[in-house]
Amino acid sequence: MKKLFLLSCVFINFVAHSQLLDPVKWKTSINQKSNDEFELVMQATIDEHWHMFSQYTPDGGSLPSVFEYKNQAGNYKLIGKTIESQYQKVYNDIFEIDEYLFENKATFKQVIKVTNTSLKEVKVYVEYQACKEQCIQQDKTFTFTLPEIKKEGTVAPQKEVETPKKDESSEVKSITSPEISTDGKELIFESTVDTTKAENSSELTIDDSTKMTSSSSNEITSNKEEKRSLWGIFVLAFIGGFAALLMPCIFPMIPMTVSFFTKQSKTKAEGVRNAVIYGLSIIAIYVALGSVITAIFGAEALNELSTSVWFNVAFFVLLVVFALSFLGAFEIVLPSSWATKLDNQAGKGGVLGIIFMALALAVVSFSCTGPIVGTLLVEAAGKGGIAPIVGMFGFSLAIALPFMLFAMFPGWLNSLPKSGGWLNTVKVSLGFLELAFAFKFLSNADLVLQKHWLEREVFIAIWIAVFGAWALYLFGKYMLPHDYQKADKIGVGRLLMAILVSTFTFYMIPGLFGAPLKLLSGLTPPIHYAESQGGFGNNSIPNQVIPEHAHIGPHGLILFDDYEAGLAFAKKVNKPVMLDFTGDACANCRQMEDKVWSDNAILPILKEQLVIISLVCDRKIELPKKEQYISKTTGKEIVTIGNKWTDFQITRYKSNSQPLYVILDTEGKDLSEKPIANTNKEDYLEWLKASISKF
């Protein structure tokens, strides 16, 4: 009964994955900008639960969409870059990076300037990755038919071409070219891609209901993920504002400022009103700062900067400077003349005077708030859009609320703790945090460059040193420049914080020896970006004998990257083969490797009973010219290694999604009843045992 159930599961799995998937449907149009300039518009409609990736999704994760404009030389030139609609930013816990992706719809536009007036058509090749529970690598070739352009630069009207009626068989349609107006209006020629036909023949099919319209496509708006991201920035900024409130530059000013409003005002209501104006002024000042940052750099520029190597290196240096300031090496202050002038203005009274008091607070407290504000703006820059404004609103709200609340309820002032050395302890603690997070930016730059200067073990060792030094400071083992005197005893709160930091420090130590450190997922470099996959002191992997055309994969497994070489090795050692159709940028493949292959019951089978051949279906390495061919199955050109293994998977197993696993004998014949895709440990283990038992 159990075997029958397993076979049923496998069969259902196979049916679901043995068809060629095409989750992205395309529609194209030409938008005439002038006589010789045209905007090529490509609109993608993405099936529910699927997503594709932006051209700018960071390296180290899923593959970006790539647009290649054919036959450019002497015919036309590109005006600017290919513009895309708004993507969403989603953290991928497999690759441990933020990815930029589209769901439901995506629009791509490219303006071209025609230099050859006899040019009839423009071909655009697009390659993209689409993912759901599996990932597939797809490509299309679009053909844009241009109207005739006269040599003197005017567009010649074209005769309407007779077109057959649309039928239900998805055959290729002919093009109806309307007459071209030259009255200066932008015209759009719409066309719908028959993706089934285009996939096989590299042709663009055009719907016979071609239209002219002066409207442009609606851009994709921000979604729930982006809203959650902004909420994250707001919460982080609010916590940062609260931390700044507990610093020596601000905390002592709360009772003084509130007392000023309550005593100088004629009535309690007036005092409350003045405190509210003061708080709102603080919020306005910091929100204005966020607005200026966004206006100067622009939302998209901030977003692109966040993935730049130089941006990450610059902010590593900046955060180190901030950290040293908090630790007491020096003070970051604005010119004292600024504070003096603002104080003079504040003394004039009235609403304007209150506003200048708020501005004076921002200037005087800069040595404490500046590093926190700088760090928040760096984090917000990575989100783009209005994130800097949202961040500054959250930060200033946390600072302004106490001033307003204590003015409304003066009795609360009696419950405030007295100023003292604990304020500097808060400041120093923030310095250690700034120093630790500075190395995250340096790690980002290293990951993009793939220089391996800051590999996982080195990064973790630095964090252990920083948090260990922080713990010793909290225990009172040494003093820093701004500490008044070495404490003979420490408070209970400081002791509990010291224990918490010490616990976190000890937690990180096993990471030096290969432990995954799931609490730090996304902060540390990926586990494969290390000197040794097993961590320091693990010599088991280097001692393995690695056959030709093989390499060490996850969990120390030997993986062949060539089918024939792997099959020959299987004959030599007389073991069955597991075909692993995978991808370099396949998140679901990594998930199977991390969560299923690592199982204590499964890993020994993979290591000892099988020869694994991993065929990477998205690898862009070009095949030698003599090995390139036209696929008999799809009619496509097979140019890269990824093309070759994708064609093999489609031809033999009628599937184009990864991961996909098959068990073969030494002659290359299937032993498994059906291929299996990503599944749970129990089903995968049963499938392995059932397939291997037939060898």
Solvent accessible surface area in square Angstrom, and as a share of the most:
residue,aa,sasa,rsa
1,M,194,0.86
2,K,141,0.60
3,K,159,0.67
4,L,114,0.57
5,F,128,0.53
6,L,12,0.06
7,L,79,0.39
8,S,49,0.32
9,C,38,0.23
10,V,5,0.03
11,F,110,0.46
12,I,118,0.60
13,N,26,0.13
14,F,44,0.19
15,V,78,0.45
16,A,49,0.38
17,H,19,0.09
18,S,23,0.15
19,Q,102,0.46
20,L,90,0.45
21,L,32,0.16
22,D,39,0.20
23,P,3,0.02
24,V,0,0.00
25,K,86,0.36
26,W,3,0.01
27,K,78,0.33
28,T,1,0.00
29,S,7,0.04
30,I,9,0.05
31,N,8,0.04
32,Q,9,0.04
33,K,81,0.34
34,S,50,0.32
35,N,55,0.28
36,D,42,0.22
37,E,48,0.21
38,F,0,0.00
39,E,21,0.09
40,L,0,0.00
41,V,7,0.04
42,M,0,0.00
43,Q,49,0.22
44,A,2,0.01
45,T,72,0.42
46,I,7,0.03
47,D,59,0.30
48,E,128,0.57
49,H,130,0.58
50,W,18,0.06
51,H,38,0.17
52,M,0,0.00
53,F,2,0.01
54,S,0,0.00
55,Q,38,0.17
56,Y,77,0.29
57,T,6,0.04
58,P,25,0.16
59,D,100,0.52
60,G,59,0.57
61,G,9,0.08
62,S,4,0.03
63,L,32,0.16
64,P,42,0.27
65,S,3,0.02
66,V,74,0.42
67,F,26,0.11
68,E,81,0.36
69,Y,18,0.07
70,K,75,0.32
71,N,68,0.35
72,Q,62,0.27
73,A,99,0.76
74,G,69,0.66
75,N,28,0.14
76,Y,7,0.03
77,K,104,0.44
78,L,60,0.30
79,I,71,0.36
80,G,59,0.56
81,K,153,0.65
82,T,12,0.07
83,I,114,0.58
84,E,25,0.11
85,S,2,0.01
86,Q,62,0.28
87,Y,13,0.05
88,Q,10,0.04
89,K,31,0.13
90,V,40,0.23
91,Y,92,0.35
92,N,21,0.11
93,D,93,0.48
94,I,35,0.18
95,F,17,0.07
96,E,33,0.15
97,I,32,0.16
98,D,46,0.24
99,E,6,0.03
100,Y,4,0.01
101,L,10,0.05
102,F,3,0.01
103,E,72,0.32
104,N,94,0.48
105,K,125,0.53
106,A,1,0.01
107,T,8,0.05
108,F,0,0.00
109,K,31,0.13
110,Q,2,0.01
111,V,28,0.16
112,I,0,0.00
113,K,62,0.26
114,V,8,0.05
115,T,78,0.45
116,N,47,0.24
117,T,43,0.25
118,S,72,0.47
119,L,18,0.09
120,K,128,0.54
121,E,67,0.30
122,V,0,0.00
123,K,72,0.31
124,V,0,0.00
125,Y,52,0.20
126,V,0,0.00
127,E,28,0.12
128,Y,0,0.00
129,Q,4,0.02
130,A,0,0.00
131,C,6,0.03
132,K,81,0.34
133,E,99,0.45
134,Q,7,0.03
135,C,1,0.01
136,I,1,0.00
137,Q,27,0.12
138,Q,4,0.02
139,D,24,0.13
140,K,2,0.01
141,T,19,0.11
142,F,0,0.00
143,T,21,0.12
144,F,4,0.02
145,T,56,0.32
146,L,7,0.03
147,P,7,0.04
148,E,87,0.39
149,I,9,0.05
150,K,92,0.39
151,K,180,0.76
152,E,131,0.59
153,G,24,0.23
154,T,62,0.36
155,V,6,0.04
156,A,9,0.07
157,P,90,0.57
158,Q,40,0.18
159,K,180,0.76
160,E,135,0.61
161,V,81,0.47
162,E,160,0.72
163,T,36,0.21
164,P,84,0.53
165,K,189,0.80
166,K,110,0.46
167,D,72,0.37
168,E,173,0.78
169,S,62,0.40
170,S,62,0.40
171,E,93,0.41
172,V,62,0.36
173,K,33,0.14
174,S,43,0.28
175,I,59,0.30
176,T,23,0.14
177,S,20,0.13
178,P,26,0.16
179,E,119,0.53
180,I,12,0.06
181,S,46,0.30
182,T,91,0.53
183,D,95,0.49
184,G,72,0.69
185,K,132,0.56
186,E,72,0.32
187,L,15,0.08
188,I,14,0.07
189,F,24,0.10
190,E,45,0.20
191,S,10,0.06
192,T,59,0.34
193,V,8,0.05
194,D,22,0.12
195,T,8,0.05
196,T,94,0.55
197,K,75,0.32
198,A,2,0.01
199,E,37,0.17
200,N,70,0.36
201,S,46,0.29
202,S,46,0.30
203,E,83,0.37
204,L,17,0.09
205,T,1,0.01
206,I,14,0.07
207,D,26,0.13
208,D,36,0.19
209,S,64,0.41
210,T,31,0.18
211,K,121,0.51
212,M,96,0.43
213,T,44,0.25
214,S,96,0.62
215,S,70,0.45
216,S,75,0.49
217,S,31,0.20
218,N,140,0.72
219,E,92,0.41
220,I,37,0.19
221,T,112,0.65
222,S,65,0.42
223,N,43,0.22
224,K,153,0.65
225,E,54,0.24
226,E,27,0.12
227,K,124,0.53
228,R,136,0.50
229,S,27,0.17
230,L,47,0.24
231,W,165,0.58
232,G,40,0.38
233,I,7,0.04
234,F,38,0.16
235,V,78,0.45
236,L,84,0.42
237,A,0,0.00
238,F,70,0.29
239,I,104,0.53
240,G,12,0.11
241,G,0,0.00
242,F,107,0.45
243,A,18,0.14
244,A,0,0.00
245,L,9,0.04
246,L,44,0.22
247,M,0,0.00
248,P,48,0.30
249,C,28,0.17
250,I,1,0.01
251,F,10,0.04
252,P,41,0.26
253,M,47,0.21
254,I,2,0.01
255,P,50,0.31
256,M,121,0.54
257,T,10,0.06
258,V,1,0.00
259,S,34,0.22
260,F,92,0.38
261,F,4,0.02
262,T,51,0.30
263,K,162,0.68
264,Q,129,0.57
265,S,14,0.09
266,K,186,0.79
267,T,80,0.47
268,K,139,0.59
269,A,75,0.58
270,E,53,0.24
271,G,1,0.01
272,V,32,0.18
273,R,129,0.47
274,N,18,0.09
275,A,0,0.00
276,V,39,0.23
277,I,36,0.18
278,Y,3,0.01
279,G,0,0.00
280,L,99,0.49
281,S,11,0.07
282,I,2,0.01
283,I,20,0.10
284,A,59,0.46
285,I,40,0.20
286,Y,16,0.06
287,V,36,0.21
288,A,52,0.40
289,L,68,0.34
290,G,0,0.00
291,S,41,0.27
292,V,76,0.44
293,I,36,0.18
294,T,22,0.13
295,A,84,0.65
296,I,120,0.61
297,F,96,0.40
298,G,27,0.26
299,A,36,0.28
300,E,85,0.38
301,A,42,0.33
302,L,7,0.03
303,N,7,0.04
304,E,88,0.39
305,L,63,0.31
306,S,20,0.13
307,T,47,0.27
308,S,35,0.23
309,V,25,0.15
310,W,196,0.69
311,F,17,0.07
312,N,4,0.02
313,V,45,0.26
314,A,57,0.44
315,F,45,0.19
316,F,38,0.16
317,V,82,0.47
318,L,64,0.32
319,L,0,0.00
320,V,34,0.19
321,V,55,0.32
322,F,20,0.08
323,A,0,0.00
324,L,71,0.35
325,S,0,0.00
326,F,1,0.00
327,L,26,0.13
328,G,7,0.07
329,A,65,0.50
330,F,85,0.35
331,E,79,0.35
332,I,39,0.20
333,V,105,0.60
334,L,53,0.26
335,P,69,0.43
336,S,93,0.60
337,S,56,0.36
338,W,128,0.45
339,A,19,0.15
340,T,78,0.45
341,K,137,0.58
342,L,20,0.10
343,D,79,0.41
344,N,95,0.49
345,Q,63,0.28
346,A,15,0.12
347,G,68,0.66
348,K,146,0.62
349,G,39,0.38
350,G,56,0.54
351,V,77,0.44
352,L,112,0.56
353,G,2,0.01
354,I,13,0.07
355,I,69,0.35
356,F,47,0.20
357,M,41,0.18
358,A,1,0.00
359,L,60,0.30
360,A,8,0.06
361,L,8,0.04
362,A,17,0.13
363,V,18,0.10
364,V,77,0.44
365,S,1,0.01
366,F,65,0.27
367,S,8,0.05
368,C,0,0.00
369,T,3,0.01
370,G,5,0.05
371,P,0,0.00
372,I,12,0.06
373,V,11,0.06
374,G,14,0.13
375,T,36,0.21
376,L,15,0.08
377,L,28,0.14
378,V,3,0.02
379,E,66,0.30
380,A,1,0.00
381,A,4,0.03
382,G,13,0.12
383,K,58,0.25
384,G,2,0.02
385,G,32,0.31
386,I,97,0.49
387,A,0,0.00
388,P,1,0.00
389,I,49,0.25
390,V,30,0.17
391,G,2,0.02
392,M,1,0.00
393,F,83,0.35
394,G,0,0.00
395,F,0,0.00
396,S,0,0.00
397,L,37,0.19
398,A,3,0.03
399,I,3,0.01
400,A,0,0.00
401,L,58,0.29
402,P,18,0.12
403,F,1,0.00
404,M,18,0.08
405,L,67,0.33
406,F,25,0.10
407,A,1,0.00
408,M,65,0.29
409,F,95,0.40
410,P,54,0.34
411,G,50,0.48
412,W,122,0.43
413,L,39,0.19
414,N,138,0.71
415,S,91,0.59
416,L,43,0.21
417,P,75,0.47
418,K,183,0.78
419,S,63,0.41
420,G,30,0.29
421,G,38,0.36
422,W,85,0.30
423,L,6,0.03
424,N,9,0.05
425,T,16,0.09
426,V,35,0.20
427,K,7,0.03
428,V,1,0.01
429,S,15,0.10
430,L,30,0.15
431,G,0,0.00
432,F,13,0.05
433,L,58,0.29
434,E,14,0.06
435,L,37,0.18
436,A,0,0.00
437,F,78,0.32
438,A,0,0.00
439,F,35,0.15
440,K,35,0.15
441,F,29,0.12
442,L,51,0.25
443,S,1,0.00
444,N,43,0.22
445,A,4,0.03
446,D,6,0.03
447,L,33,0.16
448,V,57,0.33
449,L,80,0.40
450,Q,101,0.45
451,K,100,0.42
452,H,82,0.37
453,W,180,0.63
454,L,11,0.05
455,E,21,0.09
456,R,7,0.03
457,E,2,0.01
458,V,54,0.31
459,F,0,0.00
460,I,1,0.00
461,A,42,0.32
462,I,40,0.20
463,W,4,0.01
464,I,30,0.15
465,A,66,0.51
466,V,14,0.08
467,F,13,0.05
468,G,18,0.17
469,A,34,0.27
470,W,9,0.03
471,A,7,0.05
472,L,92,0.46
473,Y,2,0.01
474,L,2,0.01
475,F,68,0.28
476,G,14,0.13
477,K,131,0.55
478,Y,74,0.28
479,M,81,0.36
480,L,40,0.20
481,P,93,0.59
482,H,66,0.29
483,D,30,0.16
484,Y,171,0.65
485,Q,144,0.64
486,K,116,0.49
487,A,46,0.36
488,D,155,0.80
489,K,174,0.74
490,I,53,0.27
491,G,45,0.43
492,V,110,0.63
493,G,53,0.51
494,R,58,0.21
495,L,69,0.35
496,L,111,0.55
497,M,76,0.34
498,A,0,0.00
499,I,84,0.43
500,L,114,0.57
501,V,6,0.03
502,S,19,0.13
503,T,82,0.48
504,F,50,0.21
505,T,12,0.07
506,F,138,0.58
507,Y,72,0.27
508,M,0,0.00
509,I,63,0.32
510,P,64,0.40
511,G,2,0.02
512,L,26,0.13
513,F,117,0.49
514,G,23,0.22
515,A,29,0.23
516,P,76,0.48
517,L,8,0.04
518,K,164,0.69
519,L,137,0.68
520,L,6,0.03
521,S,45,0.29
522,G,12,0.12
523,L,52,0.26
524,T,4,0.03
525,P,0,0.00
526,P,17,0.10
527,I,75,0.38
528,H,120,0.54
529,Y,3,0.01
530,A,18,0.14
531,E,108,0.49
532,S,26,0.16
533,Q,71,0.31
534,G,13,0.12
535,G,3,0.03
536,F,77,0.32
537,G,76,0.73
538,N,53,0.27
539,N,99,0.51
540,S,70,0.45
541,I,29,0.15
542,P,95,0.60
543,N,120,0.61
544,Q,62,0.28
545,V,134,0.77
546,I,79,0.40
547,P,29,0.18
548,E,139,0.62
549,H,96,0.43
550,A,18,0.14
551,H,73,0.33
552,I,35,0.18
553,G,5,0.05
554,P,33,0.21
555,H,60,0.27
556,G,6,0.06
557,L,3,0.01
558,I,51,0.26
559,L,10,0.05
560,F,4,0.02
561,D,51,0.26
562,D,39,0.20
563,Y,25,0.10
564,E,118,0.53
565,A,22,0.17
566,G,0,0.00
567,L,18,0.09
568,A,60,0.47
569,F,58,0.24
570,A,0,0.00
571,K,106,0.45
572,K,166,0.70
573,V,56,0.32
574,N,105,0.54
575,K,61,0.26
576,P,6,0.04
577,V,0,0.00
578,M,0,0.00
579,L,0,0.00
580,D,2,0.01
581,F,0,0.00
582,T,7,0.04
583,G,3,0.03
584,D,71,0.37
585,A,2,0.01
586,C,1,0.01
587,A,16,0.13
588,N,19,0.10
589,C,1,0.01
590,R,52,0.19
591,Q,70,0.31
592,M,6,0.03
593,E,13,0.06
594,D,72,0.37
595,K,113,0.48
596,V,8,0.04
597,W,0,0.00
598,S,41,0.26
599,D,35,0.18
600,N,140,0.72
601,A,49,0.38
602,I,0,0.00
603,L,35,0.17
604,P,57,0.36
605,I,16,0.08
606,L,2,0.01
607,K,101,0.43
608,E,115,0.52
609,Q,82,0.36
610,L,9,0.04
611,V,7,0.04
612,I,3,0.02
613,I,0,0.00
614,S,5,0.03
615,L,0,0.00
616,V,13,0.08
617,C,2,0.01
618,D,7,0.04
619,R,68,0.25
620,K,93,0.39
621,I,104,0.53
622,E,99,0.44
623,L,12,0.06
624,P,70,0.44
625,K,155,0.66
626,K,180,0.76
627,E,78,0.35
628,Q,44,0.20
629,Y,89,0.34
630,I,101,0.51
631,S,3,0.02
632,K,211,0.89
633,T,62,0.36
634,T,12,0.07
635,G,40,0.38
636,K,32,0.14
637,E,121,0.54
638,I,7,0.04
639,V,43,0.25
640,T,23,0.13
641,I,46,0.23
642,G,2,0.02
643,N,33,0.17
644,K,60,0.25
645,W,17,0.06
646,T,21,0.12
647,D,15,0.08
648,F,45,0.19
649,Q,0,0.00
650,I,17,0.09
651,T,66,0.38
652,R,83,0.30
653,Y,13,0.05
654,K,113,0.48
655,S,1,0.00
656,N,13,0.07
657,S,0,0.00
658,Q,7,0.03
659,P,0,0.00
660,L,4,0.02
661,Y,1,0.01
662,V,1,0.01
663,I,0,0.00
664,L,0,0.00
665,D,28,0.14
666,T,21,0.12
667,E,111,0.50
668,G,6,0.06
669,K,135,0.57
670,D,69,0.36
671,L,24,0.12
672,S,8,0.05
673,E,103,0.46
674,K,64,0.27
675,P,9,0.06
676,I,4,0.02
677,A,0,0.00
678,N,40,0.21
679,T,33,0.19
680,N,77,0.39
681,K,84,0.35
682,E,117,0.52
683,D,35,0.18
684,Y,0,0.00
685,L,31,0.15
686,E,52,0.24
687,W,6,0.02
688,L,0,0.00
689,K,107,0.45
690,A,41,0.32
691,S,4,0.02
692,I,29,0.15
693,S,88,0.57
694,K,98,0.42
695,F,97,0.40
